[in-house]
Amino acid sequence: MATVPPPPPPPPPPQSAQYFDKRGEINELRQLLQSVQNDKDQEKKREAIKKVIAFMTLGIDVSRLFPEMVMASYTNDLVQKKMIYLYLVNYAASNPSLAVLAINTLQKDCQDTDPSIRGLALRSLCGLQLSNMMEYLEPAVKKGLADPNGYVRKAAVVGALKMFHLDPQHVRENTDIVQDLYHIVSGSDHDPVVIYDAVVALNEILADIGGIELTQEIVDNLLNNIYGFSEWGADAIIKIITKKYRPNTEEEMFDVFNILDPLLKQNSPSVIMAASTLYIEWASAVADATGNSELLQQVMERLKPTLLTLLGAISTGGHEQAYVILSHIIVLVVHQQKAGGTPLFTGNDYKNFYCRYNEPSYIKYLKLQLLTLLACQAAKTDSTCVNDILGEFRETITNDPDSEVSREAVRSIGAVGLACPGAVPGIFDILLDHLTCSDTPRNKGVASEAVVVLKQLLRSGVANGREHTIELITSPEVLEKCLKNVSGDPLGKAAVVWILGEYGESIPMAPYILEDIINDLMDSDAGALSPGANGLEGAEFGLDESAAAAAAGGAAAPAPTISKDDDEVIKASDDTVALELLTACTKLFFARPPEMQKILGLAFNYAVTSPAASPDVRDRALMYYRLLQRSVQEAHDIVLVGDEATANASADTYDVRIDDRIFEEEFDTLSVIYRMTSSKFVPVMEPLYQGTARSPMEYQDETEQPPPPPPAAEASPSQSDTVESPDLLGDD
């Protein structure tokens, strides 16, 4: 039987790159560098230098080749120069004995006729992080700042900043570098790249005295070159001008506005926002100084189409940018609302903020908030706008897959109802539709929020005179559905309890619903004591027949039957429900004392004896009990005194709290996103340079070092925060 020959061996693995074959062969590399020294073939020289750099990247010490690499630097080939400079900078920093050779080589190349080599050599020379470099860097940098080539001047500006990091005090006090940089930004240089780098360098070098000091000459030069800067550069320059300069005359300010106006039509969001910030801050300064906000109003009208166009351009994909733009628009609208000026967005502008189905929830939240602000502003002037926005809210509640967004839309409807009483009938229809919706988890959340909003509207008095609407809300069918839908939301349950306490006189089943809720609270508390165990029920609380008769006479009505699904038992576990329950039971006791006598005692018993009840709940129960014990009439006058005041006041108006300083001083910053001033989230940083400062514009004049700030005083016990006592009457 023939044998099968074995398979051939696998091919050897591919050899590594040629530069890594002979690790550690320093002598061969030296011979290679020497052999190509006089060779006219530049490719051979490049390959030899590449091998040295390859060994260096492996971590192999090739510092012994330093003389050969210095000799190889006598070439005009820019590629070889870059690799040689990389080698020189790398080993000069770790081997001071070789630093002199590297410095001499780089200084020589700083005099080269080729500007690319001059700039590269100057950049490499400034990259040598050696303690004794200042005497070599200063003349090279000063000469580079006056170089006719922009690339060399740019390298010199960056080198000046590196000098500052090596020896801040020397650069600030004993050189003319700062003045040379000021000459560049004042108009002696016309290269936008060099000008921008000089501004950044001055800002960092003079950071401890506020950064660069702008004059009209400097600002004019920066603005004349604004269209030559990169997008990043234009954004930074405009922000510096905004924060550090104010025009001397109105004519100068309008000239700046005209120069920057074309920037508002660019497709760069950062540049547009930077220019908008300059417009707003300068116009706000004029308004504060003169008391006339007409210019600010014109500026905001000019910015409106720009922001709407920008929002429309990025809404399809740039959700993060859209969030930023919407946040800034909200700041503008809120400021306009506070100032009492003409609404910024009129006509059909509000349609630009309708929610789209594919937008993330955080965008929809801002749009709902913005639409609410616009509807509240248009409440007295544009009913069409209000109705359209309410229709948008209704669509969001019905169709949005995110239940939290739907709940936010319900809250927005309530805010519009408080600001626009004329729209209340339609708002009640929307809320009633969602009170009785199917009991899916999503719809339960919406229904619970609708109950809370209904409570706010009823408290505000906008439903006064609408008895038919109140009858619908308090009908047995609606209440029964509400009780099922709010089972998982303490705020929703508290709102239902409030409705029962406020309108319980006309709701036959109100006392017995409250009794069921109390029993559920007691059942949910494993350690609850049985009613009357401590003698705290009924007459033991002073709620005897005489007290009931004093409240209001009459026989108790028979208790109607309440159908209740066992799976939907109200499991209230939040103090909000218990507090509202005590107030509702007390109120209803004054209207229907025979039925509420036992139920109120049961509520007091739970609040006082239950281990699960908080001190706030216990204190409120004891307060009501002692009021009733003292005098039923006095308790009636005290507990119900707030009803008339509440009915005539809308305390729950829609208010977006944004500090005016964000609009006037911190527009186009994170303060707009966080809705708080920067002092609340940015720590105070110590300046990099702590030496004696000289004025940048009067550089030869001595200035005294500012005294250190006084130590912060320790807070005394009297300055500590105090905890406010709870409102025992709650929302009433």
C-alpha positions as CSV (number, residue, x, y, z in Angstrom):
1,M,0.0,0.0,0.0
2,A,1.5,3.3,-1.1
3,T,2.1,5.8,1.6
4,V,0.8,9.3,1.2
5,P,3.6,11.9,1.2
6,P,3.4,14.4,4.1
7,P,2.2,17.8,3.2
8,P,4.8,20.5,2.5
9,P,5.7,22.7,5.5
10,P,3.9,26.0,5.8
11,P,5.7,29.0,4.3
12,P,7.8,31.0,6.7
13,P,6.1,34.1,8.3
14,P,6.7,37.3,6.3
15,Q,9.8,39.1,7.4
16,S,9.3,42.3,9.4
17,A,9.9,45.7,7.9
18,Q,13.4,46.2,6.7
19,Y,14.0,48.9,9.2
20,F,13.6,46.5,12.1
21,D,15.7,43.6,10.9
22,K,19.0,44.5,12.6
23,R,18.1,45.7,16.0
24,G,21.1,47.2,17.8
25,E,23.5,47.2,14.8
26,I,24.6,50.8,15.6
27,N,28.0,50.3,13.9
28,E,26.4,49.3,10.6
29,L,24.1,52.4,10.8
30,R,27.1,54.6,11.4
31,Q,28.9,53.1,8.4
32,L,25.7,53.6,6.4
33,L,25.4,57.2,7.3
34,Q,29.0,57.9,6.5
35,S,28.8,56.1,3.2
36,V,25.9,58.2,2.0
37,Q,27.3,61.4,3.3
38,N,28.7,62.5,0.0
39,D,26.2,60.6,-2.1
40,K,24.1,62.8,-4.4
41,D,21.2,60.4,-4.3
42,Q,18.8,62.0,-1.8
43,E,16.7,58.8,-1.7
44,K,19.6,56.8,-0.3
45,K,20.2,59.5,2.4
46,R,16.5,59.4,3.3
47,E,16.5,55.6,3.7
48,A,19.6,55.7,5.9
49,I,18.0,58.4,8.2
50,K,14.7,56.5,8.2
51,K,16.5,53.4,9.6
52,V,17.9,55.6,12.5
53,I,14.5,57.0,13.3
54,A,13.0,53.4,13.1
55,F,15.5,52.2,15.7
56,M,14.8,55.3,17.9
57,T,11.0,54.5,17.8
58,L,11.8,51.0,19.1
59,G,13.4,52.5,22.1
60,I,17.0,51.5,21.1
61,D,19.6,54.1,22.2
62,V,21.1,55.5,19.0
63,S,22.5,58.6,20.6
64,R,26.0,57.4,19.6
65,L,25.1,58.4,16.1
66,F,24.7,62.1,17.1
67,P,27.8,63.4,15.2
68,E,26.8,61.6,12.1
69,M,23.2,63.0,12.3
70,V,24.6,66.5,12.8
71,M,26.7,66.0,9.7
72,A,23.7,64.8,7.8
73,S,21.8,68.0,8.6
74,Y,23.9,69.8,6.0
75,T,21.3,69.3,3.3
76,N,18.6,71.3,1.6
77,D,16.2,68.3,1.5
78,L,13.2,69.2,3.8
79,V,12.2,65.6,4.4
80,Q,15.7,64.8,5.7
81,K,15.6,68.0,7.8
82,K,12.4,67.0,9.5
83,M,13.7,63.6,10.5
84,I,17.1,64.9,11.7
85,Y,15.4,67.6,13.8
86,L,13.2,65.0,15.4
87,Y,16.3,63.0,16.3
88,L,18.2,66.1,17.6
89,V,15.3,67.3,19.8
90,N,14.7,63.7,21.2
91,Y,18.3,63.1,22.3
92,A,19.3,66.7,23.2
93,A,16.7,66.8,26.0
94,S,18.0,63.6,27.6
95,N,21.7,64.1,27.0
96,P,22.9,67.6,27.9
97,S,26.3,66.9,26.6
98,L,24.9,66.6,23.1
99,A,22.6,69.7,23.4
100,V,25.3,72.1,22.3
101,L,25.6,70.3,19.0
102,A,21.9,70.3,18.5
103,I,21.5,74.0,19.4
104,N,24.3,75.0,17.1
105,T,22.8,73.0,14.2
106,L,19.4,74.5,14.7
107,Q,20.7,78.1,15.1
108,K,22.6,77.7,11.8
109,D,19.5,76.5,10.0
110,C,17.5,79.4,11.4
111,Q,19.6,81.6,9.1
112,D,18.8,79.4,6.0
113,T,17.6,81.0,2.8
114,D,14.7,78.6,2.6
115,P,11.8,79.9,4.8
116,S,10.5,76.4,5.3
117,I,13.8,75.3,6.8
118,R,14.0,78.5,8.9
119,G,10.5,77.9,10.3
120,L,11.1,74.2,10.9
121,A,14.5,74.9,12.6
122,L,13.0,77.6,14.8
123,R,10.1,75.4,15.8
124,S,12.5,72.6,16.7
125,L,14.8,75.0,18.6
126,C,11.9,76.1,20.7
127,G,11.0,72.5,21.3
128,L,14.2,71.9,23.3
129,Q,12.9,71.9,26.9
130,L,16.2,72.8,28.5
131,S,16.7,75.0,31.5
132,N,19.4,77.1,29.9
133,M,17.6,77.7,26.6
134,M,16.5,81.3,27.1
135,E,19.8,82.9,25.9
136,Y,19.5,80.9,22.6
137,L,15.8,81.3,22.1
138,E,15.4,85.0,22.7
139,P,17.4,86.3,19.7
140,A,16.1,83.6,17.5
141,V,12.5,84.3,18.4
142,K,12.9,88.1,18.1
143,K,14.4,87.7,14.7
144,G,11.7,85.3,13.7
145,L,9.0,87.8,14.6
146,A,10.4,90.2,12.0
147,D,10.9,87.5,9.3
148,P,9.4,88.4,6.0
149,N,7.8,84.9,5.7
150,G,4.5,84.2,7.5
151,Y,5.4,80.6,8.3
152,V,8.5,81.7,10.1
153,R,6.6,84.5,12.0
154,K,4.0,81.9,13.1
155,A,6.7,79.6,14.4
156,A,8.2,82.6,16.2
157,V,4.9,83.5,17.9
158,V,4.5,79.9,19.1
159,G,8.1,80.0,20.2
160,A,7.4,83.1,22.3
161,L,4.7,81.3,24.1
162,K,7.1,78.4,24.8
163,M,9.6,80.9,26.1
164,F,7.0,82.1,28.6
165,H,6.4,78.5,29.8
166,L,10.1,78.1,30.4
167,D,10.6,81.3,32.3
168,P,7.4,83.4,32.8
169,Q,9.1,86.2,34.8
170,H,11.9,86.7,32.2
171,V,9.5,87.0,29.3
172,R,7.1,89.4,31.2
173,E,9.7,91.7,32.7
174,N,13.0,91.6,30.8
175,T,12.2,91.1,27.1
176,D,10.4,93.0,24.4
177,I,8.5,90.0,23.2
178,V,5.2,91.3,24.5
179,Q,5.6,94.6,22.7
180,D,6.6,92.7,19.5
181,L,3.4,90.6,19.8
182,Y,1.4,93.8,20.3
183,H,2.9,95.3,17.1
184,I,1.8,92.2,15.2
185,V,-1.9,92.5,16.3
186,S,-1.9,96.3,15.9
187,G,-1.4,96.2,12.2
188,S,2.3,95.6,11.4
189,D,1.4,92.0,10.3
190,H,-1.2,91.2,7.7
191,D,-1.2,87.4,7.9
192,P,-4.4,86.2,9.6
193,V,-2.7,83.1,10.9
194,V,0.1,85.0,12.5
195,I,-2.3,87.6,14.0
196,Y,-4.5,84.9,15.5
197,D,-1.6,83.1,17.1
198,A,-0.3,86.4,18.5
199,V,-3.6,87.2,20.1
200,V,-3.7,83.7,21.7
201,A,-0.1,84.1,22.9
202,L,-0.8,87.5,24.4
203,N,-3.9,86.2,26.2
204,E,-1.9,83.5,27.8
205,I,1.2,85.5,28.6
206,L,-0.9,88.3,30.2
207,A,-3.5,86.0,31.8
208,D,-2.8,87.2,35.4
209,I,-3.7,90.8,34.4
210,G,-6.7,90.0,32.3
211,G,-5.2,88.9,29.1
212,I,-4.6,91.1,26.0
213,E,-5.6,94.7,26.2
214,L,-7.6,95.8,23.2
215,T,-7.5,99.3,21.7
216,Q,-9.4,100.6,18.8
217,E,-6.4,100.2,16.5
218,I,-6.1,96.5,17.5
219,V,-9.8,95.9,17.1
220,D,-9.8,97.5,13.7
221,N,-7.0,95.3,12.5
222,L,-8.6,92.2,13.8
223,L,-11.9,93.0,12.2
224,N,-10.3,93.9,8.9
225,N,-8.8,90.4,8.9
226,I,-11.8,88.6,10.3
227,Y,-12.7,86.9,7.0
228,G,-9.1,85.6,6.6
229,F,-9.3,83.7,9.9
230,S,-10.3,80.0,10.0
231,E,-13.7,79.2,11.5
232,W,-12.1,78.4,14.8
233,G,-10.0,81.6,14.7
234,A,-12.9,83.9,13.8
235,D,-15.0,82.4,16.6
236,A,-12.2,83.0,19.1
237,I,-11.4,86.6,17.9
238,I,-15.0,87.7,18.0
239,K,-15.4,86.3,21.6
240,I,-12.3,88.1,22.7
241,I,-13.5,91.4,21.2
242,T,-17.0,90.8,22.8
243,K,-15.6,90.4,26.3
244,K,-12.7,92.8,26.3
245,Y,-13.8,95.8,24.3
246,R,-16.6,98.3,24.1
247,P,-16.8,100.9,21.2
248,N,-16.2,104.5,22.1
249,T,-19.0,105.9,19.9
250,E,-22.2,104.8,18.5
251,E,-20.8,105.2,15.0
252,E,-18.0,102.8,15.8
253,M,-20.4,100.2,17.1
254,F,-22.5,100.4,14.0
255,D,-19.4,100.0,11.8
256,V,-18.5,96.8,13.7
257,F,-22.1,95.5,13.3
258,N,-21.9,96.1,9.6
259,I,-18.6,94.3,9.3
260,L,-19.9,91.3,11.1
261,D,-23.3,91.2,9.5
262,P,-22.2,88.9,6.6
263,L,-21.0,86.4,9.2
264,L,-24.6,85.9,10.3
265,K,-25.3,84.3,6.9
266,Q,-22.5,81.8,7.1
267,N,-23.1,78.1,7.6
268,S,-20.9,77.9,10.7
269,P,-23.0,77.7,13.9
270,S,-20.0,78.7,16.2
271,V,-19.2,81.8,14.2
272,I,-22.9,82.8,14.0
273,M,-23.4,82.4,17.8
274,A,-20.2,84.3,18.5
275,A,-21.3,87.2,16.3
276,S,-24.8,87.1,17.9
277,T,-23.3,87.3,21.3
278,L,-21.3,90.4,20.4
279,Y,-24.5,92.1,19.0
280,I,-26.5,91.2,22.2
281,E,-23.9,92.2,24.8
282,W,-23.0,95.5,23.1
283,A,-26.7,96.4,22.6
284,S,-27.5,95.4,26.2
285,A,-24.7,97.7,27.4
286,V,-26.3,100.6,25.5
287,A,-29.7,99.8,26.9
288,D,-28.4,99.7,30.4
289,A,-26.5,103.0,29.9
290,T,-29.3,104.9,28.2
291,G,-32.4,103.2,29.4
292,N,-33.5,102.8,25.8
293,S,-33.9,99.2,24.6
294,E,-34.8,100.1,21.0
295,L,-31.4,99.1,19.7
296,L,-31.6,95.8,21.6
297,Q,-35.0,95.1,20.1
298,Q,-33.7,95.8,16.6
299,V,-30.7,93.5,17.2
300,M,-32.9,90.6,18.3
301,E,-35.2,91.1,15.3
302,R,-32.1,90.9,13.1
303,L,-30.9,87.7,14.8
304,K,-34.3,85.9,14.7
305,P,-34.2,84.8,11.0
306,T,-30.6,83.8,11.4
307,L,-31.4,81.5,14.4
308,L,-34.5,80.1,12.6
309,T,-32.5,79.3,9.5
310,L,-29.7,77.8,11.5
311,L,-32.2,75.7,13.5
312,G,-33.9,74.4,10.3
313,A,-30.6,73.6,8.7
314,I,-29.3,71.4,11.6
315,S,-32.6,69.9,12.8
316,T,-32.5,67.0,10.4
317,G,-29.3,65.5,11.9
318,G,-27.5,67.7,14.3
319,H,-29.6,67.1,17.4
320,E,-26.9,68.3,19.8
321,Q,-26.5,71.5,17.9
322,A,-30.3,72.0,17.7
323,Y,-30.4,71.6,21.5
324,V,-27.9,74.4,21.9
325,I,-29.8,76.7,19.4
326,L,-33.1,76.0,21.1
327,S,-31.6,76.8,24.5
328,H,-30.4,80.2,23.3
329,I,-33.8,81.0,21.7
330,I,-35.5,80.2,25.0
331,V,-33.1,82.7,26.7
332,L,-34.0,85.4,24.1
333,V,-37.8,84.7,24.6
334,V,-37.6,84.8,28.4
335,H,-35.6,88.0,28.4
336,Q,-38.1,89.6,26.0
337,Q,-40.9,88.5,28.2
338,K,-39.2,89.9,31.3
339,A,-38.5,93.2,29.6
340,G,-42.1,93.5,28.5
341,G,-41.1,94.3,24.9
342,T,-42.7,93.2,21.6
343,P,-42.8,89.4,21.3
344,L,-39.8,88.2,19.3
345,F,-41.6,85.4,17.5
346,T,-44.9,86.5,15.9
347,G,-47.2,85.3,13.1
348,N,-46.4,81.7,12.1
349,D,-42.9,81.7,13.7
350,Y,-44.1,79.2,16.3
351,K,-44.6,76.5,13.7
352,N,-40.8,76.2,13.4
353,F,-40.8,74.7,16.8
354,Y,-43.3,71.9,16.3
355,C,-42.0,68.5,17.4
356,R,-40.9,65.9,14.8
357,Y,-41.5,62.2,15.2
358,N,-37.8,61.3,14.8
359,E,-36.4,63.9,17.3
360,P,-34.9,62.7,20.6
361,S,-36.8,63.5,23.8
362,Y,-34.5,66.2,24.9
363,I,-35.2,68.2,21.8
364,K,-39.0,67.7,22.3
365,Y,-38.7,68.9,25.9
366,L,-37.2,72.2,24.8
367,K,-39.7,72.7,22.0
368,L,-42.6,72.1,24.3
369,Q,-41.2,74.6,26.7
370,L,-40.6,77.1,24.0
371,L,-44.1,76.7,22.5
372,T,-45.5,77.2,26.0
373,L,-43.7,80.4,26.4
374,L,-44.9,81.6,23.0
375,A,-48.5,80.6,23.7
376,C,-48.4,82.5,27.1
377,Q,-47.0,85.6,25.3
378,A,-49.8,85.4,22.7
379,A,-52.6,84.7,25.2
380,K,-54.1,88.2,24.9
381,T,-53.3,89.1,21.3
382,D,-53.3,86.0,19.1
383,S,-56.0,83.3,19.9
384,T,-55.1,81.5,16.6
385,C,-51.6,81.0,17.8
386,V,-52.8,79.6,21.2
387,N,-55.3,77.2,19.6
388,D,-52.7,75.9,17.1
389,I,-50.2,75.3,19.9
390,L,-52.8,73.5,22.0
391,G,-53.5,71.3,19.0
392,E,-49.8,70.5,18.7
393,F,-49.8,69.6,22.4
394,R,-52.8,67.4,21.9
395,E,-51.1,65.5,19.1
396,T,-48.0,65.1,21.2
397,I,-50.0,63.6,24.0
398,T,-51.8,61.2,21.8
399,N,-49.1,60.1,19.4
400,D,-45.7,60.5,21.0
401,P,-44.3,57.1,22.1
402,D,-42.4,58.5,25.0
403,S,-44.8,58.8,28.0
404,E,-42.5,61.4,29.7
405,V,-42.8,63.7,26.6
406,S,-46.6,63.2,26.7
407,R,-46.7,64.2,30.4
408,E,-44.6,67.3,29.6
409,A,-47.1,68.2,27.0
410,V,-49.9,67.9,29.6
411,R,-48.0,70.2,31.9
412,S,-47.6,72.6,29.0
413,I,-51.4,72.6,28.4
414,G,-51.9,73.5,32.1
415,A,-49.5,76.4,31.9
416,V,-51.2,77.8,28.8
417,G,-54.6,77.5,30.6
418,L,-53.3,79.6,33.5
419,A,-52.0,82.3,31.2
420,C,-55.0,82.2,28.8
421,P,-58.4,81.7,30.6
422,G,-60.2,82.0,27.3
423,A,-58.7,78.7,26.1
424,V,-59.8,76.9,29.3
425,P,-62.9,75.2,27.8
426,G,-60.8,73.5,25.1
427,I,-58.1,72.6,27.6
428,F,-60.7,70.9,29.9
429,D,-61.9,68.9,26.9
430,I,-58.3,67.7,26.2
431,L,-57.7,66.8,29.8
432,L,-61.0,65.0,30.2
433,D,-60.3,62.9,27.1
434,H,-57.1,61.6,28.7
435,L,-58.6,61.2,32.2
436,T,-60.8,58.3,30.9
437,C,-58.3,56.7,28.4
438,S,-57.5,53.1,28.5
439,D,-55.4,51.9,31.5
440,T,-52.2,51.0,29.7
441,P,-48.9,52.0,31.5
442,R,-48.4,54.9,29.1
443,N,-51.9,56.2,29.4
444,K,-51.9,55.9,33.2
445,G,-49.0,58.3,33.4
446,V,-50.7,60.8,31.1
447,A,-54.0,60.5,33.0
448,S,-52.2,61.0,36.3
449,E,-50.5,64.1,35.0
450,A,-53.9,65.3,33.7
451,V,-55.4,65.1,37.2
452,V,-52.5,67.2,38.6
453,V,-53.0,69.8,35.9
454,L,-56.8,69.8,36.5
455,K,-56.1,70.5,40.2
456,Q,-53.9,73.5,39.3
457,L,-56.5,74.9,37.0
458,L,-59.3,74.5,39.5
459,R,-57.2,76.1,42.2
460,S,-56.4,79.1,40.0
461,G,-60.1,79.9,39.6
462,V,-60.2,79.7,35.8
463,A,-63.1,77.2,36.1
464,N,-65.3,79.5,38.1
465,G,-68.7,79.8,36.5
466,R,-68.2,76.5,34.6
467,E,-70.4,74.3,36.7
468,H,-71.0,71.9,33.9
469,T,-67.2,71.3,33.5
470,I,-66.9,70.7,37.3
471,E,-69.8,68.3,37.2
472,L,-68.1,66.3,34.4
473,I,-64.8,66.2,36.4
474,T,-66.5,65.1,39.6
475,S,-68.8,62.5,38.0
476,P,-68.6,59.0,39.4
477,E,-67.4,57.5,36.1
478,V,-64.5,60.0,35.8
479,L,-63.5,59.7,39.4
480,E,-63.5,55.9,39.3
481,K,-61.3,55.9,36.2
482,C,-59.0,58.5,37.8
483,L,-58.6,56.4,40.9
484,K,-57.4,53.5,38.7
485,N,-55.0,55.5,36.6
486,V,-53.3,57.3,39.4
487,S,-52.6,54.2,41.5
488,G,-48.8,54.4,40.9
489,D,-48.3,58.2,41.2
490,P,-48.4,59.9,44.6
491,L,-48.9,63.4,43.0
492,G,-51.8,62.1,40.9
493,K,-53.4,60.5,44.0
494,A,-52.9,63.7,46.0
495,A,-54.7,65.7,43.2
496,V,-57.7,63.3,43.3
497,V,-57.8,63.7,47.1
498,W,-57.8,67.5,46.7
499,I,-60.7,67.4,44.3
500,L,-62.6,65.2,46.7
501,G,-62.0,67.6,49.5
502,E,-62.7,70.7,47.5
503,Y,-65.9,69.5,45.7
504,G,-66.9,66.7,48.0
505,E,-70.1,68.4,49.1
506,S,-71.6,67.6,45.6
507,I,-69.9,64.2,45.2
508,P,-72.1,61.6,47.0
509,M,-69.3,59.0,47.3
510,A,-66.5,61.4,48.4
511,P,-66.4,60.5,52.1
512,Y,-66.3,56.8,51.3
513,I,-63.6,57.1,48.7
514,L,-61.5,59.0,51.3
515,E,-62.2,56.2,53.8
516,D,-61.0,53.6,51.3
517,I,-57.8,55.5,50.7
518,I,-57.2,55.8,54.5
519,N,-57.8,52.0,54.8
520,D,-55.4,51.4,52.0
521,L,-52.8,53.5,53.8
522,M,-53.2,51.6,56.9
523,D,-53.1,48.2,55.1
524,S,-49.8,49.2,53.5
525,D,-48.3,49.9,56.9
526,A,-47.5,46.5,58.4
527,G,-47.1,48.1,61.9
528,A,-50.3,50.1,61.8
529,L,-52.5,49.9,64.9
530,S,-56.1,49.1,64.7
531,P,-58.5,52.0,64.9
532,G,-59.4,53.0,68.4
533,A,-56.7,51.0,70.0
534,N,-55.3,54.1,71.6
535,G,-58.6,55.7,72.1
536,L,-57.9,58.2,69.3
537,E,-60.9,57.6,67.1
538,G,-64.1,59.6,66.9
539,A,-65.2,61.0,70.2
540,E,-61.8,60.5,71.7
541,F,-60.6,63.2,69.3
542,G,-63.4,65.5,70.4
543,L,-65.5,64.7,67.3
544,D,-68.6,63.8,69.2
545,E,-72.2,64.4,68.3
546,S,-72.1,68.0,69.6
547,A,-69.1,68.8,67.4
548,A,-70.7,67.3,64.4
549,A,-73.9,69.2,65.0
550,A,-71.9,72.4,65.5
551,A,-70.3,71.9,62.1
552,A,-73.6,71.3,60.3
553,G,-76.7,69.4,61.2
554,G,-78.5,66.6,59.3
555,A,-78.6,62.9,59.0
556,A,-75.8,61.1,57.2
557,A,-76.6,60.0,53.7
558,P,-76.4,56.3,52.9
559,A,-73.0,55.2,51.6
560,P,-73.1,54.4,47.9
561,T,-71.4,51.3,46.6
562,I,-68.0,51.8,45.0
563,S,-66.9,49.3,42.5
564,K,-63.1,48.8,42.9
565,D,-60.8,46.3,41.2
566,D,-58.7,44.4,43.7
567,D,-55.7,44.7,41.4
568,E,-56.0,48.5,41.3
569,V,-56.2,49.2,45.1
570,I,-54.6,52.6,45.8
571,K,-51.3,51.9,47.5
572,A,-50.4,55.4,48.6
573,S,-46.9,55.5,50.1
574,D,-45.9,59.1,49.8
575,D,-46.3,61.8,52.4
576,T,-47.9,64.0,49.8
577,V,-51.0,61.8,49.8
578,A,-51.3,61.6,53.6
579,L,-50.9,65.4,54.0
580,E,-53.5,66.1,51.3
581,L,-55.8,63.5,52.8
582,L,-55.8,65.2,56.2
583,T,-56.7,68.5,54.7
584,A,-59.4,67.1,52.4
585,C,-61.0,65.1,55.3
586,T,-61.0,68.2,57.5
587,K,-62.6,70.4,54.7
588,L,-65.2,67.8,53.9
589,F,-66.0,67.4,57.6
590,F,-67.2,71.0,57.7
591,A,-69.5,70.3,54.7
592,R,-70.7,66.8,55.7
593,P,-70.0,66.3,59.4
594,P,-72.2,63.3,60.1
595,E,-70.5,61.2,57.4
596,M,-67.1,62.5,58.0
597,Q,-67.0,62.3,61.8
598,K,-65.7,58.7,61.9
599,I,-63.6,59.0,58.8
600,L,-61.8,62.1,60.1
601,G,-61.1,60.3,63.3
602,L,-59.7,57.4,61.3
603,A,-57.4,59.8,59.4
604,F,-56.2,61.3,62.7
605,N,-55.6,57.9,64.1
606,Y,-53.4,56.8,61.2
607,A,-51.4,60.0,61.1
608,V,-50.7,60.0,64.9
609,T,-50.1,56.3,65.5
610,S,-48.7,54.9,62.3
611,P,-45.0,54.2,62.4
612,A,-44.8,55.0,58.7
613,A,-46.2,58.5,59.1
614,S,-43.6,61.2,58.9
615,P,-43.4,64.0,61.5
616,D,-44.9,66.4,59.0
617,V,-48.0,64.2,58.7
618,R,-48.3,63.8,62.5
619,D,-47.9,67.6,63.1
620,R,-50.6,68.4,60.7
621,A,-53.0,65.9,62.2
622,L,-52.3,67.3,65.7
623,M,-52.8,70.8,64.5
624,Y,-56.2,70.1,62.9
625,Y,-57.3,68.0,65.9
626,R,-56.4,70.8,68.4
627,L,-58.2,73.4,66.2
628,L,-61.3,71.3,66.3
629,Q,-60.9,70.6,70.0
630,R,-60.7,74.3,70.7
631,S,-63.6,75.5,68.4
632,V,-65.2,74.0,65.3
633,Q,-66.1,77.5,64.1
634,E,-62.6,78.8,64.5
635,A,-61.2,75.7,62.8
636,H,-63.6,76.3,59.9
637,D,-62.5,79.9,59.5
638,I,-58.8,79.0,59.6
639,V,-58.8,75.9,57.4
640,L,-61.1,77.4,54.7
641,V,-59.7,81.0,54.8
642,G,-57.4,80.3,51.8
643,D,-60.1,79.3,49.4
644,E,-61.2,82.7,48.3
645,A,-57.6,84.0,48.0
646,T,-56.6,80.9,46.0
647,A,-59.6,81.3,43.7
648,N,-58.6,84.8,42.7
649,A,-54.9,84.3,42.2
650,S,-52.9,82.3,39.6
651,A,-49.8,81.4,41.5
652,D,-48.9,78.6,39.1
653,T,-48.1,80.8,36.1
654,Y,-45.5,79.5,33.7
655,D,-42.1,80.7,34.7
656,V,-38.7,79.7,33.3
657,R,-36.1,81.0,35.7
658,I,-33.1,82.3,33.8
659,D,-30.8,84.9,35.3
660,D,-30.5,88.1,33.4
661,R,-26.7,87.9,33.6
662,I,-26.8,84.9,31.3
663,F,-28.4,87.0,28.6
664,E,-26.3,90.1,29.1
665,E,-22.9,88.6,30.0
666,E,-22.8,84.8,29.3
667,F,-24.6,84.2,26.1
668,D,-23.1,81.5,23.9
669,T,-21.6,79.7,27.0
670,L,-22.5,76.6,29.0
671,S,-24.5,78.9,31.3
672,V,-27.2,78.9,28.7
673,I,-27.4,75.1,28.8
674,Y,-27.2,74.8,32.5
675,R,-29.4,77.9,33.1
676,M,-27.1,79.1,35.8
677,T,-24.3,81.6,35.9
678,S,-20.8,80.3,35.5
679,S,-19.8,81.2,39.0
680,K,-22.0,78.4,40.2
681,F,-20.3,75.6,38.3
682,V,-16.8,76.9,37.3
683,P,-14.1,76.9,40.0
684,V,-11.9,79.9,40.3
685,M,-8.5,79.1,38.7
686,E,-5.2,80.5,40.0
687,P,-3.2,82.4,37.3
688,L,-0.2,80.6,35.8
689,Y,2.2,83.5,36.4
690,Q,2.4,85.0,39.9
691,G,5.3,87.4,39.5
692,T,5.3,91.2,39.3
693,A,3.0,92.4,36.5
694,R,3.7,95.2,34.0
695,S,1.0,97.0,32.1
696,P,1.0,95.8,28.5
697,M,0.3,99.2,27.0
698,E,2.8,101.0,29.3
699,Y,5.4,98.3,29.5
700,Q,8.1,100.5,31.0
701,D,6.1,101.6,33.9
702,E,6.4,99.7,37.2
703,T,3.3,98.5,38.8
704,E,2.9,97.1,42.3
705,Q,1.9,93.6,42.8
706,P,-1.7,93.4,44.0
707,P,-2.1,92.4,47.6
708,P,-3.3,88.9,48.3
709,P,-7.0,88.5,48.8
710,P,-8.2,88.4,52.4
711,P,-8.9,84.9,53.8
712,A,-12.4,83.8,53.5
713,A,-14.4,84.3,56.7
714,E,-15.7,81.1,58.3
715,A,-19.4,80.8,58.5
716,S,-20.8,81.4,61.9
717,P,-23.6,79.2,63.3
718,S,-25.9,82.2,62.8
719,Q,-25.1,82.2,59.0
720,S,-25.9,78.5,58.5
721,D,-28.9,77.5,56.4
722,T,-32.1,77.1,58.3
723,V,-34.8,74.6,57.5
724,E,-38.1,76.2,56.8
725,S,-41.1,74.8,58.8
726,P,-43.5,72.9,56.7
727,D,-46.6,74.5,55.4
728,L,-49.2,72.9,57.5
729,L,-52.1,73.9,55.3
730,G,-50.3,72.6,52.1
731,D,-51.7,73.8,48.9
732,D,-54.7,75.3,50.5
